Amino acid sequence: MLISVIIPCYNEEEVINATYERLKKVFSNSKLNNYEFIFINDGSKDKTLELLTQISQKDKNAKVISFSRNFGHQCAVSAGINECNGDVAIIIDADLQDPPELIPEIITLYEKEKANVIYCVRKERKGETFFKKFTAEMFYKFLNMLSEVNIPLNTGDFRLIDKNVIETFKKMPERNKFIRGMISWIGFKQIPFYYVRDPRLAGETKYPLKKMLKFAFTGIFYFSKKPLKLAINLGFISILVGIFLSLYALIGHFSGIIPTVPGWASIMITVIFFGGIQLLTIGVLGEYIGNIFDEVKKRPEYIIEKKINFEE
């Protein structure tokens, strides 16, 4: 069984050598002697590519894909899956928050359960702020509320996928990917693996608040049509509220039971309410139209500048 380990990298010069050494040690000290490491340099601006080149020169099992610029974490993972040759692939970040030493246990669980996917669930997240943990949990709960497919809570892209899932994934043509959601959508037999996530070994997180929000919107608008239904429901609610206010005003005016005071307050409240609903609906539609625009252009998901240790 050939095992492909997919490692997306962006500005990881402080940690990349340690990542390689720990991965190498794991595979050297186990029976897993048929493997390939696929490092994807996602347009790093530091010495990450230089260090990866040095690693690939001394180890032919270490392969490098280098992008022409920064395309994003999900594109880097996609490139690794598309270029891997393994019977199984393991996706793991370079920051060592997900311990490489767990890989033999994941492989053992995969063989025992005869599963197609082993997704890793964080039962504890060391070194992360309360805000990060809370927002991540709320995001997954909100996404599951909108999505037709259940996405396990407290999971990332750290997982094992087998050949069936790899080949199915390669047939999915989306440009802007939400990979953990797509793998859940693919189906087959999926088993959880619970672990404790370590603090980042060095460097800074590559997912600040701005990127987290963009990633969240990708997951919501690329993976669910329910926001469109929500916009329709809000439209109906607005119509009902408008009818109610009209009846209220007419009854008050002609019957005299309800005192009506001429003024701008009620008008402004009504205008703001309906204006907000309209803007929200237009915004939701705009997100979906923007996604359609990205897809119909059919630009490549990423551009590879260089590949090292890959067969021609």
C-alpha positions in Angstrom: 0.0 0.0 0.0 1.4 3.3 -1.1 0.7 6.1 1.4 0.7 9.7 0.1 1.1 12.4 2.7 -0.1 15.8 1.5 1.4 18.8 3.2 0.3 22.3 2.1 2.9 25.0 3.0 2.7 28.8 3.1 5.5 30.7 4.7 6.6 27.8 6.9 10.4 28.3 6.9 10.5 28.2 10.8 8.9 24.8 11.0 9.2 22.9 7.7 12.5 21.1 8.5 10.9 19.9 11.8 7.8 18.8 9.9 9.9 16.7 7.5 12.0 15.2 10.2 9.0 14.1 12.3 7.3 12.7 9.3 10.4 10.8 8.2 10.9 9.5 11.7 7.3 8.2 11.8 7.7 6.2 8.6 11.2 5.1 9.4 10.2 3.6 12.8 7.1 1.8 11.5 6.3 -0.8 8.9 5.0 1.9 6.6 7.9 1.9 4.2 6.1 2.6 1.0 5.2 6.3 1.0 5.6 9.7 -0.6 5.6 13.2 0.9 3.9 15.8 -1.3 4.8 19.3 -0.1 2.8 22.1 -1.8 4.5 25.5 -1.7 1.5 27.8 -1.9 3.4 30.9 -3.1 5.5 31.4 0.0 7.4 34.6 0.3 10.0 33.3 2.7 12.6 30.5 2.3 10.0 27.7 2.4 10.6 26.7 -1.3 14.4 26.8 -0.8 14.2 24.5 2.2 11.8 22.1 0.4 14.2 22.0 -2.5 17.0 20.9 -0.2 14.8 18.3 1.4 13.8 16.9 -2.0 17.4 16.7 -3.1 18.3 14.3 -0.2 15.1 12.3 -0.2 13.5 11.2 -3.4 10.3 10.3 -1.5 9.8 14.0 -0.8 8.1 15.6 -3.7 7.4 19.3 -4.2 4.7 21.2 -6.0 5.3 25.0 -6.2 2.6 27.4 -7.2 3.2 30.5 -9.3 1.6 32.6 -6.5 -0.5 32.1 -3.4 -3.8 30.4 -4.3 -4.9 29.4 -0.9 -4.9 26.4 1.4 -7.8 24.5 -0.2 -6.2 24.8 -3.7 -2.9 23.5 -2.2 -4.7 20.4 -0.8 -6.5 19.9 -4.1 -3.2 19.9 -6.0 -1.8 17.3 -3.6 -4.8 15.1 -4.1 -4.7 15.5 -7.9 -1.0 14.7 -8.1 -0.7 11.9 -5.6 -0.3 8.3 -6.6 -1.2 6.7 -3.2 -3.7 3.9 -2.4 -4.5 6.2 0.5 -3.7 9.9 1.1 -3.3 11.6 4.4 -3.8 15.4 4.5 -1.9 17.2 7.3 -0.8 20.8 7.8 2.9 21.8 8.1 2.5 23.6 11.4 2.6 20.4 13.5 -0.6 21.2 15.3 -1.8 17.8 14.0 0.8 15.3 15.3 2.4 13.2 12.5 3.0 10.5 15.1 -0.8 9.7 14.9 -0.5 8.5 11.3 0.3 4.8 12.2 -2.8 4.7 14.5 -4.9 6.2 11.7 -3.7 3.6 9.3 -4.4 0.8 11.8 -8.0 2.1 12.3 -8.4 2.4 8.5 -7.4 -1.2 8.0 -9.4 -2.5 11.0 -12.6 -0.7 10.0 -12.2 -1.1 6.2 -13.2 2.5 6.0 -12.9 4.9 3.1 -12.4 8.0 5.2 -10.9 8.5 8.6 -11.6 12.1 9.7 -9.8 13.4 12.7 -11.9 15.0 15.4 -10.3 17.4 17.9 -11.4 16.5 21.4 -9.0 19.2 22.7 -7.4 22.2 21.0 -4.3 23.4 22.8 -2.9 26.8 22.2 -6.0 28.3 20.6 -8.0 31.2 22.0 -11.6 30.9 23.4 -12.7 33.2 20.5 -11.2 30.8 17.9 -12.8 27.7 19.5 -16.2 29.3 20.0 -16.4 30.8 16.4 -15.3 27.5 14.9 -18.0 25.5 16.8 -20.7 28.1 15.9 -19.6 28.0 12.2 -20.0 24.2 12.0 -23.3 24.2 13.8 -24.6 26.9 11.5 -23.2 25.2 8.4 -24.9 21.9 9.4 -28.1 23.7 9.9 -27.9 25.0 6.3 -26.4 22.0 4.6 -28.1 18.9 3.3 -25.0 16.8 4.3 -23.8 16.5 7.9 -20.2 17.8 8.5 -18.7 16.5 11.7 -18.0 19.1 14.4 -14.4 20.0 15.4 -12.8 18.6 12.3 -10.3 20.1 9.8 -8.7 18.8 6.7 -6.5 16.3 8.8 -7.8 13.0 7.5 -7.2 9.8 5.6 -8.9 9.2 2.3 -8.7 6.0 0.2 -8.4 5.5 -3.6 -12.2 5.6 -4.1 -12.5 9.0 -2.5 -9.4 10.3 -4.2 -10.7 9.3 -7.7 -14.1 10.7 -7.0 -12.6 14.0 -5.7 -10.6 14.3 -8.9 -13.9 14.3 -10.9 -15.4 17.2 -9.0 -14.7 20.3 -11.1 -15.4 23.1 -8.5 -12.8 25.9 -8.5 -13.5 27.3 -5.0 -13.4 24.2 -2.8 -14.6 23.5 0.7 -12.8 20.1 0.9 -13.9 18.8 4.3 -17.5 19.4 3.1 -16.9 17.8 -0.3 -15.5 14.7 1.3 -18.5 14.4 3.6 -20.7 14.8 0.5 -18.9 12.0 -1.3 -20.0 9.5 1.3 -18.7 5.9 1.5 -17.7 4.6 5.0 -16.4 7.4 7.2 -15.0 6.8 10.7 -13.9 9.4 13.3 -10.5 9.4 15.0 -10.3 11.4 18.2 -7.1 13.2 19.1 -5.6 16.2 21.0 -4.5 19.0 18.8 -1.1 20.6 19.8 -0.2 24.3 19.8 1.5 25.6 16.6 5.3 24.8 16.8 6.4 28.1 15.4 5.4 30.9 13.1 1.9 32.6 12.8 -1.5 31.2 11.9 -2.3 31.3 8.2 -6.0 31.8 9.0 -6.5 35.3 10.6 -10.0 36.5 11.1 -10.3 37.9 7.5 -9.4 34.5 5.9 -11.5 32.6 8.4 -14.6 34.7 7.3 -13.8 34.2 3.6 -13.4 30.4 4.2 -16.7 30.4 6.2 -18.6 32.1 3.4 -17.1 29.7 0.8 -18.4 26.8 2.9 -21.8 28.3 3.3 -22.4 29.6 -0.3 -20.7 26.8 -2.1 -22.2 24.0 -0.1 -25.8 25.0 0.6 -28.7 26.5 -1.3 -30.6 27.2 1.9 -29.6 30.9 2.1 -31.6 31.4 -1.2 -34.6 29.7 0.5 -34.0 31.9 3.5 -34.1 35.0 1.3 -37.4 33.9 -0.2 -38.9 33.3 3.3 -37.7 36.7 4.4 -39.4 38.2 1.3 -42.7 36.5 2.3 -42.4 37.7 5.9 -41.8 41.2 4.6 -45.0 41.0 2.5 -47.0 39.8 5.5 -45.6 42.6 7.7 -46.4 45.1 5.0 -50.0 43.8 4.7 -50.4 43.9 8.5 -49.1 47.4 8.8 -51.4 48.5 6.0 -54.5 47.0 7.6 -53.5 48.5 11.0 -53.2 52.0 9.4 -56.5 51.7 7.5 -58.4 50.4 10.5 -56.9 53.1 12.7 -57.7 55.8 10.2 -61.3 54.9 9.4 -62.5 53.6 12.8 -60.8 56.0 15.1 -60.2 53.1 17.6 -56.5 53.2 17.1 -55.1 56.7 17.4 -52.9 57.6 14.4 -50.5 60.5 14.8 -49.1 61.8 11.5 -45.3 61.6 11.5 -42.3 60.2 9.8 -41.2 57.6 12.5 -43.5 54.8 11.3 -42.6 55.5 7.7 -38.9 55.5 8.3 -39.1 52.2 10.3 -41.1 50.6 7.5 -38.7 51.8 4.8 -35.6 50.7 6.8 -37.1 47.3 7.5 -38.1 46.5 3.9 -34.9 48.1 2.6 -32.8 45.9 4.9 -34.7 42.8 3.7 -34.1 43.8 0.1 -30.4 44.5 0.6 -30.0 41.1 2.4 -31.7 39.3 -0.4 -29.7 41.0 -3.1 -26.5 40.3 -1.2 -27.3 36.6 -1.0 -28.1 36.5 -4.7 -24.9 38.4 -5.4 -22.8 35.8 -3.6 -24.3 33.0 -5.6 -24.0 34.9 -8.9 -20.4 35.7 -8.1 -19.7 32.0 -7.5 -21.4 31.2 -10.8 -19.2 33.8 -12.5 -16.1 32.2 -11.0 -17.1 28.8 -12.3 -18.2 29.7 -15.8 -14.8 31.4 -16.5 -13.2 27.9 -16.1 -9.9 29.3 -15.1 -7.5 26.7 -13.6 -7.9 26.3 -9.8 -4.1 26.9 -9.4 -1.0 27.2 -11.6 2.0 25.0 -11.0 5.3 26.7 -11.6 7.6 23.8 -10.6 7.4 20.2 -9.7 10.3 18.3 -8.1 10.8 14.5 -7.9 7.7 13.7 -10.0 8.0 11.3 -12.9 7.6 12.9 -16.3 
